[in-house]
Amino acid sequence: MARPAALEGVTVLDLSTVGPGTRCTRILADFGARVVKVGAPPRKAGVQVEPLFYAYSARRGWEQVRLDLKAPEGKEAFLLLAKNADVVLESYRPGVVDRLGIGYEAVSAANPRIVYCSTSGYGQDGPASSWAGHDINYLAMGGYLHTSGRGEGGKPPIPGATIADSAAGGMHACLSIMAALMRRERTGEGEYLDVSVAEGVLGLMSLYIDDHLATGADPGPGHDVLTGRYAFYDTYQCRDGGWVAVGAIEAHFYRNLCKLLGCAKWSSRQYDDSVQDQVRADFRAAFATRDRDDWVAELAPADTCVAPVYSIDEVASDPHLNARGAFSEAAHSERGNFRQVGYVLAGMDGPDGPAEARDARITQTDELLGEAGMAAETLASLREQGIID
């Protein structure tokens, strides 16, 4: 008999479309929560970002309702759904849900056990709370861009991944929601969560920020081990143009690396600032003598903290990740079967066969509102008025 999913029985109403909120509910769904995406009817939706079909794991495990929340009947339909929900997540600008009449006070009046999570770039209050932003802005405010390696002319980098949305926002919200659900089990009470993505970045950057707050240090590129000060924590190009990442921080890893690269003369001078340019030059020259995969085959198993810098197609075909079951199969009625990132967080249990990829054009509005107690004639009337879809 299969074990129950970690969040089996938990229902989440998700008002987000992209970004941190949707990253959060992707995780909650993969832990077994019932996630209901709440959007506007197409003719009422206005201008908004629509994720590509394959984004967010092709909507696997999500259901969908469409409600015109600006109409009184649409608001009442949402509050009806919220009565039987455990979590509401929203990512509007601060104050919008209150103006719509579906903020925490309104929802908690209908359901005092609700865990209500607002995700926003800069939080619900404070001087920057009304600022618009995206991933790069939150990484900038949190110090991430400043401490990363610089380009030509000292240009801060453009990250290749949505670190703020995924970790500082999505995982931040997910952890907070799970903790609130656990607290509710003890107290019987719901609560309001104000998740700021920029503050989540502070958590990711705490090594440097805590150092500054305690000592007055000013961490930046080249400041310490993790920001490029030393040759043993860097990237190097190989003969075939491929790259390797080296992270030989511990002394025994560094000694192994120097020996295998033919650079044993530097083994005792790992943290000697006066020779780092020379060490880097010798490491570059050594790596340039062989192809990337040849170096990885020799160095990675030899306790040197070396790994290949993969392209995305190499990630998808990597034998280790595939052996670990990092990718799973999904099925769609029109697009057929395809692979996607699987249930990779510890404790997730995916389905035995392909996951169902949900079509954004198809809703479960009638079924979900019917489950909540709305009469069939009311559903028909609201649909005729364009308040639901």
Disulfide bonds with the S-S distance in Angstrom:
none
